[in-house]
Amino acid sequence: MFLGEYQHSLDTKGRLTIPAKFREELGEGAILTRGLDHCLFLFPNSEWTILEGKLQTLPLTKHDARQFVRFLFSGATECELDKQGRIMLPANLREYAGIEKDAVVIGVASRIEIWSKEKWATYVEAAEESFDQIAENIVDLGI
C-alpha cells in the first residue's frame, strides 16, 4: 500500500526519484499515465492489470466509457526504475501535469500520484476548505 507525501525535483533529463518506501512495491516495472485533476498516475504492473481488466468490461457503446479508456490508455507508458530509483517522465505527461521542476509524489493506496508542486498546493488548499462537506458526502458510500 502506498502512503505519504514526498517532495522531489526532476533532474535535467526529466527523471524523477521515486520515494524509497514505494520502490519495493513497484517492483521491476510500472505504468505511468495521465491521471485525474491534472496529476499523473503511477501503477504497479499488477494494479494496472486489474484496472485494465475492469476497463475492458466497460460498454463500447457508452460515450463516457470510451472517452475515459482513451484518456488513460493513450497517455500510458511503461517505465522502469533505474539503479537510483528514478523514472523518466515523458515530455507529454510532464506538460499535461504542469510539472517543470518540483513535484510532489503521494501514495494513494494502490497507486502513486505525481503532482506539480504548485497544483498540489492549490488542490490541498481547496480540499481543506471543503473537507468537512466531503466527509459528510462520502458517508453514503459506506465509509
Beta strands, then each sheet from edge to edge (+ up, - down):
strand 1: 5-9
strand 2: 15-17
strand 3: 30-34
strand 4: 40-44
strand 5: 77-79
strand 6: 86-88
strand 7: 102-108
strand 8: 111-116
sheet 1: 1+ 7- 8+ 4- 3+ 5-
sheet 2: 2+ 6-
end
